[in-house]
Amino acid sequence: MKTKLLKGMEVAEILNISKAYAYRLMAKGQIPTVRFGRTVRVRPEDLDAFIERNDSMRNTFVFGSGFPVDLWKKNDGEVRHD
């Protein structure tokens, strides 16, 4: 089993967030970690799952509106921009 575990800085770069915020997400358990001693790493598949969970929330709402997408759709399934 040769899975490259990601460092906090790599997680931050992938998510385009600060290193401090990446470590905060890991400390809260929102991104699962592997610990050995004081070292903390993230499995790539756990980071992918975190991204999927959070991406599905983005797909639920019209960006910036606070309303579910279904309320903004026309009968043909297109999102209204009015």
C-alpha positions in Angstrom: 0.0 0.0 0.0 1.7 3.2 -1.2 -0.7 6.0 -0.7 1.0 9.4 -0.5 -0.4 11.2 2.5 -0.9 14.9 2.2 0.6 17.5 4.5 -1.4 20.4 5.8 0.2 22.8 3.3 -0.7 20.5 0.4 -4.3 20.4 1.6 -4.4 24.2 1.9 -3.0 24.5 -1.7 -5.5 22.0 -3.1 -8.5 23.8 -1.4 -7.0 27.3 -2.1 -7.3 28.2 1.6 -4.8 29.2 4.3 -2.6 26.6 6.0 -4.2 27.7 9.3 -7.7 27.1 8.1 -6.7 23.7 6.6 -5.4 22.7 10.0 -8.6 24.0 11.7 -10.7 21.9 9.4 -8.6 18.9 10.3 -8.6 19.6 14.0 -12.5 19.9 14.0 -12.6 16.5 12.2 -14.2 17.9 9.1 -11.3 16.5 7.1 -10.3 13.2 8.6 -6.6 12.8 9.5 -3.9 10.2 10.1 -1.8 10.9 13.1 1.5 9.5 14.2 3.2 11.3 17.0 2.7 15.0 16.4 2.5 14.6 12.7 -0.8 15.0 11.0 -1.5 13.9 7.4 -4.6 13.5 5.2 -5.4 10.6 2.9 -6.2 11.9 -0.6 -9.5 9.9 -0.7 -10.6 11.6 2.6 -9.9 15.0 1.0 -11.8 14.0 -2.1 -14.8 13.0 0.1 -14.6 16.4 1.9 -14.7 18.2 -1.4 -17.6 16.1 -2.6 -19.6 16.7 0.6 -19.0 20.5 0.3 -19.5 20.6 -3.5 -22.9 19.0 -3.1 -24.0 21.9 -0.9 -23.0 24.3 -3.6 -25.2 22.5 -6.1 -28.2 22.7 -3.7 -28.4 26.5 -3.7 -28.2 29.2 -6.4 -24.9 30.9 -5.8 -25.3 33.9 -3.6 -29.1 33.8 -3.5 -29.7 31.7 -0.4 -32.6 30.0 -2.3 -32.7 26.3 -3.3 -32.1 25.8 -7.0 -35.5 24.2 -7.4 -37.2 27.5 -6.6 -35.3 29.2 -9.4 -35.8 26.7 -12.1 -38.3 27.1 -15.0 -40.3 24.2 -16.2 -37.6 23.3 -18.8 -35.0 22.9 -16.0 -33.0 26.1 -16.8 -32.0 28.3 -13.9 -33.6 31.8 -14.1 -31.3 34.8 -13.9 -33.9 37.5 -13.3 
